[in-house]
Amino acid sequence: MKFPKNLNTLASFNAVASNKKIVLFGGGNLCMKCLNTFLQGRDISYIVDNNSSLTGTKLYGIDIVSPDRLSQENTSDIVILITSIFIKAIMAQIETYGNFDVFSGRILINTQFNQVAYDLFEHQKELEQVEGMLCDEISRHIFSECVYRRLTGEKNFSDLQLKAEPQYLLHSFHQNDPPKNEIIIDCGAYTGDTLKKFVDVYENTLVRYYAFEPTTDSLKILEKAVHHYSQRNYAPNIIIMPYGVLDEETTVDFALVTERSTPNFIINARKSAINNFWDSNRCHIKTVKLDDVIPADEKITLIKMDIEESEYPALLGAERIIKMYKPRLAISIYHSGLDYFRVALLIKRFVPEYKLAVRHHHKTHYDTVLYAYI
């Protein structure tokens, strides 16, 4: 597994740049944002940009020059901050000029990205351990690329998508085990989008469906979806569970991000995101433990979780179900740097014989899913 040379945090950047010249690569909007925030008051030597029409101009009084200027530099004298969204291409370009210290402005300017990068960089051994656990080369490639791109701030993940495989429904789930008497737990049922997917795929083999969703607005839409699918001839028994899911029954603060497309989340589970969603409304929700609310004799066949960094404690609360019935698992791991390794290690501790796979389902960093099956 490949890791970048430097940890992309503001503290690490400041330490490396303390006795070096700072050069920015990219003179667009992100460059201006960086100059107006954490670079304010810093001495910037010059800005590099691939757009030849900018060569010879200035931004905030700083000279914009051609990338060839880097060939004249001693790699030990400068630090390069990429202030463009095209991280991967620019990093490859910089490498042709030498082994410079390189940082990502896209990460340094975002508190949540910064925390993810820190957690990934600090747990390289665990990440390599998980990579070795994955059952196929496709998974190993996708996993290592997702980790590297989160560490470097790359925006484009579209080449990692396998569009033939629907999200949460890995083809290998039923390679040797055709669907039969399916009983599904959906943690993060939202407005019924995944309910539609599972009902359409499993049809009359889907017996029962537990839909966990704690927010009032989403529940109203979910109820309409449940009513719609209940009219089908092969309709499953759909049970709405108006709770969040953790490893205990409690009441927690919940952020309602009503003005954005970003999903709602349990505040204590995503402390790194609070500054990004300062204008969120807040409410209280009840959380439950799956092992406590799912009947002991209910043979669960699949658990899906996409619950905004609450996946790990929710899995802890499903230990009995997982150990007893070994259901197929589809668990989102992209919300937290820690989840890229701790979710897999926990699942293998519960059931060592699980096969693990990773797929990515979005053109950006969203929707990396860990799959487990027997």
C-alpha positions in Angstrom: 0.0 0.0 0.0 1.3 3.4 -1.0 1.4 6.3 1.5 2.4 10.0 0.8 5.7 11.3 2.1 4.1 13.8 4.4 1.1 13.9 6.8 -1.4 16.3 5.4 -2.3 18.3 8.5 -1.7 22.0 9.2 0.7 21.2 12.1 2.8 19.0 9.8 2.8 21.6 7.0 3.8 24.4 9.4 6.7 22.2 10.8 8.0 21.4 7.3 7.6 24.9 6.0 9.2 26.6 9.0 12.6 26.9 7.3 11.7 26.5 3.6 10.2 28.7 0.9 6.5 28.1 0.2 5.4 27.5 -3.4 1.7 27.1 -4.4 0.7 25.0 -7.4 -2.6 26.2 -8.8 -3.8 29.7 -9.0 -7.6 29.2 -8.9 -10.4 29.5 -6.3 -8.8 27.1 -3.9 -5.5 29.1 -4.0 -7.4 32.2 -3.0 -9.2 30.4 -0.2 -5.9 29.2 1.2 -4.3 32.6 0.9 -7.3 34.1 2.8 -7.3 31.6 5.6 -4.3 29.5 7.0 -1.8 31.2 4.6 -2.8 34.7 5.5 0.4 36.7 6.4 2.7 33.9 5.2 5.5 34.7 2.8 4.7 32.9 -0.5 7.6 32.7 -3.0 5.5 32.3 -6.1 2.5 30.4 -7.6 2.9 27.8 -10.3 0.1 27.2 -12.7 -0.3 25.1 -15.9 -2.4 27.7 -17.6 0.1 29.6 -19.7 -2.2 32.6 -20.0 -1.6 33.3 -16.3 2.3 33.2 -16.6 3.7 36.6 -15.8 0.6 37.8 -14.0 0.1 38.2 -10.2 -2.4 37.0 -7.6 -2.5 39.1 -4.4 0.8 40.5 -5.5 2.4 37.0 -5.9 4.0 36.1 -9.2 2.4 33.3 -11.2 5.1 31.3 -13.1 5.4 28.2 -15.4 5.8 24.8 -13.8 9.3 24.6 -15.4 10.5 27.0 -12.7 10.5 24.0 -10.3 13.4 22.5 -12.4 15.6 25.3 -11.1 14.8 24.6 -7.4 16.7 22.5 -4.9 14.2 20.0 -3.6 15.4 20.6 0.0 14.8 24.3 -0.2 11.0 24.5 -0.9 7.7 23.0 0.1 4.9 22.8 -2.4 1.3 23.3 -1.5 -1.1 22.0 -4.1 -3.9 24.6 -4.3 -5.9 22.8 -7.1 -8.4 20.0 -7.1 -6.4 18.0 -9.6 -4.2 16.5 -6.9 -3.2 13.2 -8.6 -2.1 14.7 -11.9 -0.2 17.6 -10.3 1.6 15.3 -7.9 2.7 13.2 -10.8 3.9 16.3 -12.6 5.8 17.5 -9.5 7.6 14.2 -9.2 9.1 14.8 -12.7 11.0 17.7 -11.1 12.2 16.0 -8.0 11.3 14.6 -4.6 9.8 17.7 -3.1 7.8 18.0 0.2 4.2 18.3 -1.1 1.0 19.1 0.8 -2.6 19.3 -0.2 -4.5 22.6 0.3 -7.8 20.8 -0.2 -7.1 18.8 3.0 -5.6 21.6 5.0 -8.5 23.9 4.5 -11.1 21.4 5.6 -11.3 20.3 9.2 -13.0 17.0 8.5 -10.6 16.0 5.6 -7.7 17.0 7.9 -8.9 14.6 10.6 -9.5 11.7 8.2 -6.0 12.2 6.7 -4.4 12.2 10.2 -6.2 9.0 11.3 -5.2 7.2 8.1 -1.5 8.3 8.2 -1.2 7.4 11.9 -2.6 3.8 11.3 -0.6 2.6 8.3 0.1 -0.8 9.9 -3.6 -1.5 10.5 -4.5 -0.3 7.0 -1.9 -2.7 5.5 -3.3 -5.5 7.7 -6.8 -4.9 6.3 -5.6 -4.7 2.8 -4.1 -8.2 3.3 -7.4 -9.5 4.6 -9.4 -8.6 1.5 -10.5 -11.5 -0.6 -9.8 -10.3 -4.2 -7.4 -8.1 -6.1 -10.2 -5.7 -7.1 -10.9 -5.0 -3.5 -7.2 -4.5 -2.7 -6.8 -2.0 -5.5 -10.0 0.0 -4.6 -9.1 0.0 -0.9 -5.5 1.1 -1.3 -6.5 3.8 -3.9 -9.3 5.1 -1.7 -7.0 5.4 1.3 -4.2 7.1 -0.8 -6.7 9.6 -2.3 -8.1 10.5 1.1 -4.6 11.1 2.3 -3.7 13.3 -0.6 -7.0 15.2 -1.1 -7.7 13.8 -4.6 -11.3 14.7 -5.6 -11.9 12.2 -8.5 -12.7 8.6 -7.6 -14.8 7.9 -10.7 -12.4 5.3 -12.1 -12.8 3.2 -9.0 -16.6 2.7 -9.5 -17.8 -0.7 -10.7 -21.2 0.4 -12.0 -22.4 -3.1 -12.7 -22.5 -3.8 -9.0 -25.3 -1.9 -7.1 -24.3 -0.3 -3.9 -24.9 -2.6 -0.8 -25.5 -5.6 -3.1 -22.1 -7.2 -3.8 -22.4 -9.9 -6.6 -20.4 -12.3 -4.5 -23.2 -12.2 -1.8 -25.2 -14.8 -3.8 -22.5 -16.5 -5.9 -23.1 -19.8 -4.1 -26.1 -18.9 -2.0 -29.3 -17.9 -3.9 -31.7 -15.6 -2.0 -34.1 -17.3 0.3 -36.2 -16.1 3.3 -34.2 -12.8 3.3 -34.5 -10.7 6.5 -32.7 -7.4 6.2 -31.7 -4.7 8.7 -31.3 -1.3 7.1 -29.5 1.2 9.4 -29.9 4.6 7.8 -33.1 3.8 5.8 -33.4 7.6 5.2 -36.4 8.1 2.8 -36.6 4.6 1.5 -34.0 4.7 -1.3 -32.3 1.5 -0.2 -35.7 -0.1 0.6 -36.6 0.3 -3.1 -33.3 -1.3 -4.2 -33.7 -4.3 -1.9 -37.4 -4.9 -2.7 -36.7 -4.6 -6.5 -33.8 -7.1 -6.3 -35.0 -9.7 -3.8 -38.7 -9.5 -4.7 -40.6 -12.4 -3.2 -37.5 -13.8 -1.4 -37.6 -10.8 0.9 -39.6 -11.8 4.0 -39.0 -9.0 6.5 -37.3 -5.6 6.4 -36.3 -3.5 9.5 -35.9 0.1 8.5 -34.0 2.2 11.1 -34.4 6.0 10.7 -34.6 8.5 13.6 -35.6 11.8 12.0 -39.2 13.0 11.7 -38.9 14.5 8.2 -37.3 11.4 6.8 -39.7 9.2 8.6 -42.7 10.9 6.9 -41.3 10.2 3.4 -40.2 6.7 4.5 -43.7 5.9 5.6 -45.0 6.8 2.2 -42.4 4.5 0.6 -43.4 1.7 2.9 -47.0 2.1 2.0 -46.2 2.0 -1.7 -44.2 -1.2 -1.5 -46.7 -2.8 0.8 -49.2 -2.8 -2.1 -47.1 -5.2 -4.1 -48.2 -8.9 -4.4 -44.8 -10.0 -3.0 -44.6 -7.3 -0.4 -42.3 -8.1 2.6 -43.2 -7.2 6.2 -41.6 -3.8 6.5 -41.1 -2.6 10.1 -40.2 1.0 10.6 -37.8 1.5 13.6 -37.8 5.2 14.5 -34.4 5.1 16.3 -30.7 5.7 15.7 -28.4 2.7 16.2 -25.4 2.5 18.6 -24.2 0.1 21.2 -26.6 1.3 23.9 -30.1 2.6 24.5 -29.8 6.3 25.2 -30.8 9.7 24.0 -28.2 11.7 22.0 -27.9 15.1 20.3 -28.5 14.9 16.5 -27.6 17.4 13.8 -30.2 18.2 11.2 -28.4 19.5 8.2 -31.6 21.0 6.6 -30.0 23.5 4.2 -27.6 21.0 2.5 -27.6 17.7 0.8 -25.3 16.4 3.5 -27.0 13.7 5.6 -27.9 14.2 9.3 -25.7 12.7 12.0 -25.2 12.0 15.7 -23.1 14.8 17.0 -20.9 12.9 19.3 -20.0 10.4 16.5 -18.8 13.1 14.1 -17.0 15.7 16.3 -14.7 16.6 13.4 -17.6 17.7 11.3 -19.2 20.1 13.7 -17.3 23.2 12.5 -18.4 22.4 8.9 -22.1 22.3 9.9 -22.3 25.1 12.5 -25.7 26.2 11.1 -27.3 22.8 11.6 -30.5 22.5 13.6 -30.3 20.2 16.6 -32.7 17.7 18.1 -32.6 14.7 20.4 -33.1 11.2 19.2 -33.3 7.8 20.9 -30.7 5.2 20.0 -31.0 1.4 20.5 -28.8 -1.6 20.4 -29.7 -4.0 17.5 -29.1 -7.1 19.8 -31.8 -5.7 22.1 -34.5 -4.8 19.6 -34.3 -7.6 17.1 -35.9 -10.8 18.3 -33.4 -13.4 19.3 -34.8 -16.0 16.9 -34.9 -13.7 13.9 -32.4 -15.1 11.4 -31.0 -11.9 9.9 -29.5 -12.5 6.5 -28.2 -9.0 5.7 -27.2 -5.9 7.6 -26.7 -2.6 5.8 -25.2 0.5 7.6 -24.7 4.0 6.3 -25.1 6.0 9.5 -22.5 8.8 9.3 -19.6 7.5 11.5 -21.9 5.6 13.9 -21.2 2.3 12.1 -18.5 1.0 14.5 -20.6 1.4 17.8 -23.6 0.1 15.9 -21.7 -3.1 15.0 -20.6 -3.5 18.6 -24.3 -3.5 19.4 -25.0 -6.2 16.9 -22.4 -8.7 18.1 -25.0 -11.4 19.0 -26.7 -11.2 15.7 -23.5 -11.3 13.7 -21.9 -14.2 15.6 -25.1 -16.2 15.7 -26.4 -15.8 12.1 -23.4 -14.6 10.2 -25.5 -12.3 8.0 -24.0 -10.6 4.9 -22.8 -7.1 5.8 -22.6 -3.9 3.8 -21.0 -1.3 6.0 -20.0 2.3 4.9 -16.4 3.1 6.0 -15.8 6.5 4.3 -17.1 8.8 7.1 -14.0 8.4 9.3 -10.4 7.6 8.8 -10.6 5.1 11.7 -13.4 3.2 10.0 -11.2 2.2 7.0 -9.5 -0.3 9.4 -11.4 -0.7 12.6 -14.6 -1.9 11.0 -12.9 -4.7 9.2 -10.9 -5.8 12.2 -14.0 -5.8 14.4 -16.0 -7.9 11.9 -13.1 -10.4 11.6 -12.9 -10.6 15.4 -16.6 -11.4 15.5 -16.5 -14.0 12.7 -13.0 -15.0 11.5 -14.3 -16.9 8.5 -15.9 -13.9 6.9 -14.6 -13.0 3.5 -14.1 -9.2 3.1 -14.4 -7.1 0.0 -14.4 -3.4 -0.7 -16.3 -1.4 -3.4 -16.6 2.3 -4.2 -19.8 3.7 -5.5 -19.4 7.5 -6.1 -17.4 9.8 -8.3 -15.9 11.5 -5.3 -14.8 10.2 -1.8 -18.3 9.2 -0.8 -19.7 5.7 -0.6 -16.8 3.4 0.0 -18.4 0.2 1.4 -16.9 -2.8 3.2 -18.7 -6.1 2.4 -18.5 -9.3 4.5 -20.0 -12.7 3.6 -19.5 -16.4 4.2 
